[in-house]
Every structure is written in C-alpha cells, then in structure tokens.
Amino acid sequence: MPATAQPTRFRTILLWLLAVLLMAGTVYYQRRTGPTHPLRGTVITGGQAIAYKLIRSEETVRDARVALPDPGVPAVLVWRRFPTQDDWTRQPMVLERKDGRAERAGYLPRQAPAGKLEYAVELGDPGAAWRIPSGDPIVLRYKGPVSTPLLISHLSMMFIAVLVGLRAGLGALFGATAPRRLLWITLGCLTLGGLILGPFVQKAAFGHYWTGFPWGYDLTDNKTLLMWGVWGLAALVAGPRPGRRETWSRAAVLLATLAMAVVYLIPHSLRGSQLDYGKVQAGGDAKDAVVTGR
C-alpha cells in the first residue's frame, strides 16, 4: 500500500470491529480467570447435580457469605487462616432463602486488608462427605472497599487502553504508517488508569499505593509498569510524525500491542498482596504486615 494512500472507511470500520471483539475476549478471559474470581463447578449428591459458585474475594466491612443451592443433605464449612497451620474450624451451614431459592450458607469472619482464609464445603454425613473442592481448599482474600467512581474511572481507562492499543496494533499491521494518534491515546490511558488511578485503588484495597517494582513483587503492578514502558518506548521510536524509517515505527507499535496481549493473558491478581499473620501475631501492625509476590 503506498505511503500516501488513505485507509478506506470500510477497512477502518472493520479494524475497529475486530479490535472490539478482541477486547471483549480479553475482558471475558480476565473475568473468568485469576485467584479472586468465584470458583464454579458442579457436584452430584443425593442423585442431583448441584451447580455452585463459591466466592474467593470479599470486602473487609463484612463477613464473607459462602453459599450454594440446598443439596438436601447436611453441609459444613471448614476453614482456617491462610497460610498458617491453625486448627481447622468446622461450622455447620444453615438453611437460608435468597431470591426465592433455598441455600446452605456459612460465614467466614472478616479479616484485615490482604488477609486470606482457606476453606472447603463438606456435604453429607461425617466420614462419608463430599468435599468441595475435591483438591486444595479455596483461598479467599479480603480487600478494603474502593469507591465506585474511582473503580469505574480506573477500569474505564484500562479498557480504553486495551481497545485503542489493539486497534493501534491492527493499524500498524495493515497500514503504511504507525497510527500515532492511537498510540498516544493508549499511552495516555495507561498513564492515567494504571499509574495514577491504579495506585489509589491499591491504597484503598490493601493500604499501599504501589507494591510493584522497585518496592515489591506485586504482579499486577509490574504488569502495568511493563505495558506503560513498552508503549512509552513505542512513542519514542515513532516520534510525533511519520519519518523515513516508518517500518521501525510500525514494528514498535506492533511489539507494544503484542506485549499488552501477553500481559492480559496472565490472570488478574496473581502474586498479589497477602497479609503475613506471623508478623501480626508478633505484634506488628496489619498495615505493615502486607507482603507481595505470593
């Protein structure tokens, strides 16, 4: 395609549509993966299939409600602090009605920000109970409440960054010049959403503004920093206007887009903030006992 040729309207619409579809797939993947999203599954007991969705995240302002459709047999919630060698607490789950449905529910005690509990549900008589999940217990993490306007602003900027970044990559792949306007919009959204609003979300949720490099090993913070860095590098390579080495500019945008795609293939909240109960028991303040990278 000649450098002076302009993209057709049809191609522009097609590339935006493709970018939207790719972003939707990315958002869906992020919502269904990661250690803080509900654990879904099905267990068969008493001749019936019970579909469950057990939570793995809760706010510090309330106890965590663990519930599943009434299986018609006794249910026990088994839990302890994570990661510790505490004795397991066994709590019978009570029959409740929610939205017109009968459920068995139990409540995990609220913890300080980044505090974690591991739990499982046992169905049936002691000694012959079905265990959910059948393998390792579920780990639930507590976080401080984040204001809705702050959270929406942060997520909106990050989603826009993904959408425009994917569109920039497609433009660099199929166009003759690097899509500089899209490049700078992506970098701006990453700066505002990831490096400015993100730390305020982190502070509200876990008590610290930044727990990534160079002060910690929080994977989410480090992923954000990596994305911002590669898009910043792409902006430096591309410059403000097309030049004689436009191939390098297009390649830089493509590499930045690929880096963003790889980052979003990593489930959210892996190796995040975690409360060290040993430090708390030794007399330390819970705010100072939050560690990362675990």
C-alpha positions as CSV (number, residue, x, y, z in Angstrom):
1,M,0.0,0.0,0.0
2,P,1.5,3.4,-0.9
3,A,2.5,5.6,2.0
4,T,0.2,8.4,0.8
5,A,-2.8,6.2,0.5
6,Q,-5.6,6.7,2.9
7,P,-7.5,3.8,4.6
8,T,-10.9,3.2,3.3
9,R,-13.9,3.7,5.6
10,F,-14.8,0.1,5.3
11,R,-11.3,-1.0,6.4
12,T,-11.4,1.4,9.3
13,I,-14.8,0.1,10.5
14,L,-13.6,-3.5,10.1
15,L,-10.4,-2.9,12.1
16,W,-12.4,-1.2,14.9
17,L,-14.9,-4.1,14.9
18,L,-12.0,-6.6,15.2
19,A,-10.4,-4.6,18.0
20,V,-13.7,-4.6,19.9
21,L,-14.1,-8.3,19.5
22,L,-10.5,-8.9,20.7
23,M,-11.1,-6.6,23.7
24,A,-14.3,-8.4,24.6
25,G,-12.5,-11.7,24.5
26,T,-9.8,-10.2,26.7
27,V,-12.3,-8.9,29.2
28,Y,-14.2,-12.2,29.3
29,Y,-10.9,-14.1,29.9
30,Q,-9.9,-11.8,32.7
31,R,-13.4,-12.1,34.4
32,R,-13.3,-15.9,34.3
33,T,-9.7,-16.5,35.5
34,G,-7.5,-15.4,38.3
35,P,-7.4,-16.3,42.0
36,T,-10.1,-13.8,43.2
37,H,-12.9,-14.8,40.8
38,P,-15.6,-17.2,42.0
39,L,-14.9,-20.9,41.7
40,R,-17.6,-22.6,39.7
41,G,-18.4,-26.2,39.3
42,T,-20.9,-29.0,39.7
43,V,-21.1,-31.8,42.3
44,I,-23.6,-34.7,42.2
45,T,-25.0,-35.7,45.6
46,G,-28.3,-37.4,46.6
47,G,-28.9,-38.1,42.9
48,Q,-29.0,-34.4,41.9
49,A,-26.4,-32.1,40.3
50,I,-25.6,-29.1,42.4
51,A,-24.1,-26.2,40.4
52,Y,-22.1,-23.9,42.8
53,K,-20.3,-20.6,42.7
54,L,-18.0,-20.1,45.7
55,I,-16.5,-16.7,46.4
56,R,-12.8,-16.0,46.6
57,S,-12.9,-12.3,47.4
58,E,-14.7,-10.1,49.9
59,E,-14.5,-6.6,51.4
60,T,-13.3,-6.1,54.9
61,V,-16.5,-4.4,56.0
62,R,-18.4,-7.7,56.3
63,D,-18.1,-11.4,56.9
64,A,-17.8,-13.5,53.7
65,R,-21.0,-15.4,52.9
66,V,-20.3,-18.8,51.4
67,A,-23.4,-20.3,49.9
68,L,-24.6,-23.0,47.5
69,P,-28.0,-24.3,46.5
70,D,-29.5,-26.5,49.2
71,P,-28.2,-30.0,48.4
72,G,-30.8,-31.7,50.7
73,V,-28.0,-33.1,53.0
74,P,-26.0,-31.5,55.9
75,A,-23.3,-29.1,54.9
76,V,-20.3,-28.0,56.9
77,L,-18.0,-25.0,56.2
78,V,-14.4,-25.9,57.1
79,W,-11.8,-23.0,57.2
80,R,-8.6,-21.6,58.7
81,R,-6.3,-18.6,58.1
82,F,-4.0,-18.8,55.1
83,P,-1.1,-19.6,55.1
84,T,-1.0,-20.9,58.6
85,Q,-1.0,-24.2,60.5
86,D,-4.1,-23.2,62.5
87,D,-6.6,-25.8,63.5
88,W,-9.5,-26.1,61.1
89,T,-12.7,-24.6,62.2
90,R,-15.9,-26.5,61.4
91,Q,-19.1,-24.6,61.1
92,P,-22.5,-26.1,60.2
93,M,-24.1,-24.2,57.3
94,V,-27.6,-23.0,57.9
95,L,-30.6,-23.1,55.6
96,E,-31.4,-19.7,54.2
97,R,-33.6,-18.3,51.4
98,K,-32.2,-15.8,48.9
99,D,-34.1,-14.5,45.9
100,G,-36.7,-17.2,46.5
101,R,-34.1,-20.1,46.5
102,A,-33.2,-22.3,49.3
103,E,-29.4,-22.2,50.1
104,R,-27.0,-23.6,52.6
105,A,-24.9,-20.7,53.9
106,G,-21.9,-20.2,56.2
107,Y,-19.9,-17.1,57.1
108,L,-16.2,-16.5,57.2
109,P,-15.0,-13.9,59.7
110,R,-13.8,-10.6,58.2
111,Q,-10.0,-10.1,58.1
112,A,-7.7,-7.1,57.7
113,P,-6.9,-6.0,54.1
114,A,-5.0,-8.6,52.2
115,G,-5.9,-11.2,54.9
116,K,-6.7,-14.6,53.5
117,L,-8.7,-17.6,54.6
118,E,-8.7,-21.1,53.0
119,Y,-12.0,-23.1,53.1
120,A,-13.9,-26.0,51.8
121,V,-17.5,-27.3,52.0
122,E,-18.4,-30.8,53.1
123,L,-21.7,-32.3,52.1
124,G,-23.3,-35.3,53.7
125,D,-22.7,-37.2,56.9
126,P,-19.3,-37.0,58.7
127,G,-16.9,-39.6,57.4
128,A,-18.7,-40.0,54.1
129,A,-19.0,-36.4,53.0
130,W,-18.4,-35.0,49.5
131,R,-15.8,-32.2,49.6
132,I,-16.0,-29.0,47.5
133,P,-13.5,-28.6,46.0
134,S,-12.1,-32.1,45.9
135,G,-8.5,-30.9,45.8
136,D,-6.9,-28.0,47.5
137,P,-9.1,-25.7,49.6
138,I,-10.4,-22.4,48.2
139,V,-8.4,-19.3,49.2
140,L,-10.4,-16.2,49.8
141,R,-8.7,-12.7,50.1
142,Y,-10.2,-9.7,51.8
143,K,-9.8,-6.2,50.4
144,G,-10.8,-2.7,51.6
145,P,-13.8,-1.1,49.9
146,V,-13.0,1.0,46.8
147,S,-15.3,3.9,45.9
148,T,-17.4,3.2,42.8
149,P,-16.4,6.4,40.9
150,L,-12.7,5.6,41.5
151,L,-13.0,2.0,40.4
152,I,-15.1,2.8,37.3
153,S,-12.6,5.5,36.3
154,H,-9.7,3.2,36.7
155,L,-11.3,0.3,34.8
156,S,-12.6,2.5,32.1
157,M,-9.2,3.9,31.4
158,M,-7.7,0.4,31.3
159,F,-10.4,-0.9,29.0
160,I,-10.0,2.0,26.6
161,A,-6.2,1.5,26.7
162,V,-6.7,-2.1,25.6
163,L,-9.3,-1.3,22.9
164,V,-7.3,1.6,21.4
165,G,-4.0,-0.4,21.8
166,L,-5.4,-3.3,19.9
167,R,-6.7,-1.0,17.2
168,A,-3.3,0.7,17.0
169,G,-1.6,-2.7,16.5
170,L,-4.0,-3.6,13.8
171,G,-3.4,-0.3,12.1
172,A,0.3,-0.8,12.3
173,L,-0.1,-4.3,10.8
174,F,-2.3,-3.3,7.9
175,G,-1.3,0.3,7.3
176,A,1.7,2.1,5.8
177,T,2.4,4.3,8.8
178,A,2.3,3.9,12.5
179,P,-1.1,5.1,13.9
180,R,0.4,7.8,16.2
181,R,-2.8,9.3,17.5
182,L,-4.0,5.9,18.7
183,L,-0.5,5.2,20.1
184,W,-0.6,8.4,22.2
185,I,-4.2,7.8,23.4
186,T,-3.2,4.3,24.5
187,L,-0.2,5.7,26.4
188,G,-2.3,8.4,28.0
189,C,-4.9,6.0,29.2
190,L,-2.3,3.7,30.6
191,T,-0.7,6.6,32.4
192,L,-4.0,7.9,33.9
193,G,-5.6,4.5,34.5
194,G,-2.6,2.4,35.5
195,L,0.0,4.8,37.1
196,I,-2.3,7.5,38.6
197,L,-5.7,5.9,39.4
198,G,-4.4,2.4,39.9
199,P,-2.3,3.3,43.0
200,F,-5.3,4.9,44.6
201,V,-7.3,1.7,44.0
202,Q,-4.4,-0.3,45.5
203,K,-4.3,2.1,48.5
204,A,-8.0,1.7,49.2
205,A,-8.0,-2.1,48.8
206,F,-4.7,-3.0,50.5
207,G,-3.3,0.0,52.2
208,H,-0.4,0.7,49.9
209,Y,-0.1,2.9,46.8
210,W,2.4,0.8,44.9
211,T,3.7,-2.7,45.6
212,G,5.4,-3.4,42.3
213,F,9.0,-2.7,41.2
214,P,11.2,-1.5,42.8
215,W,9.5,-1.8,46.2
216,G,7.7,-5.1,45.8
217,Y,6.7,-8.1,43.6
218,D,3.0,-7.4,43.0
219,L,2.4,-8.9,39.6
220,T,-0.5,-6.6,38.7
221,D,1.6,-3.5,39.4
222,N,4.5,-4.9,37.5
223,K,2.3,-5.8,34.5
224,T,1.0,-2.3,34.4
225,L,4.5,-0.9,34.6
226,L,5.7,-3.2,31.8
227,M,2.8,-2.2,29.5
228,W,3.4,1.5,30.2
229,G,7.1,1.1,29.4
230,V,6.7,-0.7,26.1
231,W,4.1,1.9,24.9
232,G,6.3,4.7,26.0
233,L,9.2,3.1,24.1
234,A,7.0,2.8,21.0
235,A,6.1,6.5,21.3
236,L,9.8,7.4,21.4
237,V,10.5,5.3,18.4
238,A,7.6,6.5,16.3
239,G,8.0,10.2,17.2
240,P,5.4,12.9,16.6
241,R,5.1,12.4,12.8
242,P,6.0,9.9,10.0
243,G,9.6,9.7,9.0
244,R,11.8,7.8,6.6
245,R,12.1,4.7,8.9
246,E,8.4,4.1,9.2
247,T,8.9,0.4,9.3
248,W,10.6,0.7,12.6
249,S,7.7,2.8,14.0
250,R,5.1,0.3,12.9
251,A,7.2,-2.6,14.4
252,A,7.4,-0.7,17.7
253,V,3.7,-0.3,17.9
254,L,3.2,-4.0,17.0
255,L,5.6,-5.1,19.7
256,A,3.8,-2.9,22.2
257,T,0.4,-4.4,21.2
258,L,1.8,-8.0,21.5
259,A,3.3,-7.2,24.9
260,M,-0.2,-5.9,26.0
261,A,-1.8,-9.0,24.7
262,V,0.6,-11.2,26.6
263,V,0.1,-9.2,29.8
264,Y,-3.7,-9.7,29.6
265,L,-3.3,-13.4,29.1
266,I,-1.9,-13.6,32.6
267,P,-4.8,-13.9,35.1
268,H,-5.5,-10.9,37.2
269,S,-4.4,-10.6,40.8
270,L,-1.8,-13.4,40.7
271,R,1.0,-13.0,43.2
272,G,-0.7,-10.0,44.8
273,S,-0.9,-8.6,48.3
274,Q,-1.1,-11.0,51.2
275,L,-1.2,-10.5,55.0
276,D,1.6,-12.2,56.9
277,Y,-0.2,-13.5,60.0
278,G,3.1,-14.3,61.6
279,K,4.1,-10.6,61.7
280,V,0.7,-9.7,63.1
281,Q,1.0,-12.3,65.9
282,A,4.5,-11.0,66.7
283,G,2.9,-7.6,67.5
284,G,3.2,-5.9,64.1
285,D,0.6,-3.6,62.7
286,A,-1.5,-5.3,60.0
287,K,-0.8,-2.4,57.6
288,D,2.9,-3.2,57.9
289,A,2.5,-6.9,57.6
290,V,1.3,-7.0,53.9
291,V,3.7,-8.8,51.6
292,T,3.6,-9.3,47.9
293,G,4.5,-11.8,45.2
294,R,2.8,-14.8,46.9
